[in-house]
Amino acid sequence: MVTKRSVSLSDEIADEVALAAKQDGVSFSAWLSEAAERQLQIRKGLRGVSAWEAEAGHLTPEEIAAGEALLGRLLSGVSGMASRVRRR
């Protein structure tokens, strides 16, 4: 199911989204939807970390560094949004 919404974007952002969507081979709406989905996943992840820290204590600098290194390795294997969108 899809819900239609009307959103307002600055001209600069709208132009950048249109270009990115074209480069990724998806519609403007699909690009925005994917961006919103990623942002929601980030928020969920941050809430999960906060909940974990509430039980286990704050992450140490070493744990943060290890997590950032892992994230860097994971992201280096991603060629961009187009590859993820087209696989769906």
N, C-alpha and C positions, 0 to 999 in steps of 0.2 A: 504494500500500500504506500502511496506517496501523498504527502500533504503539501499543498501549494501555500507559500508564504510570500509576502511582499517584504523585501528588506531594502534598506538604504545603505549605500556605500559611498565613500568619497570617490570623486572621479578618478583620482590616481590609483586607488585600490581596485576599483572596477576595471580599469584598463589593464592593470597588472594581472588580475585574475583572468580576464579574457585572453591575454597573451599566454599565460601559463596553461589554461585549459586547451587552447589551440595547439600548443607545443606538445601537450600530453595526449592529444587526440580524444578529448572528452568534452562534453558540454559544460557551459558555465555553471549550471546547476549541479552537475555531477562533481565538478571540481570543488565547489563550495561545500557540498555534502560530505565529500571525503575529508576536507579540511576540518569541518565541524566534528566529524567522527574521530579524527585524530586528537583534536583538542579535548573531547570528552574522555577518550582513553587516557590521556595524560592526567586529567583531573582525577579519574578513578585510581590511577597509579599513585598519585600523590596522597590521596586519602588512605590508600593501603599502606604506604610507607608510614604515614602519621599514626595509623592504628598499630602497626607493628612496633614503632618506636614507643608508643604508650605502654606496651607490654614489656618490650625487651630493652628499652633505653635507646638513646640517640645513637645513630650510626657513628662509627669512629672515622677519622680522616682516612685511614687505610681502607675501610669498607667502602667509603664513598669513592676513593680513587679506583678501587677494583671494579666497582659498578660502572664508573665512567669509562674505564678501559673496555669492559665488556660491551657497553653501549656503542663505543666507537667501532669495535670489531663488527658488531651486528649491522650498524648503519653503513659501514663501508661496503657491505654486500648488497645494498639496495641502490638500484640505478635511478630511482625516482618514482613519483606517484603513478606515472603512466603504466609502468610494469605491474603495479598492484591493481590498478583499476581494470586493466584489460584481462587480468586473470579471473575476475569474478564471473 
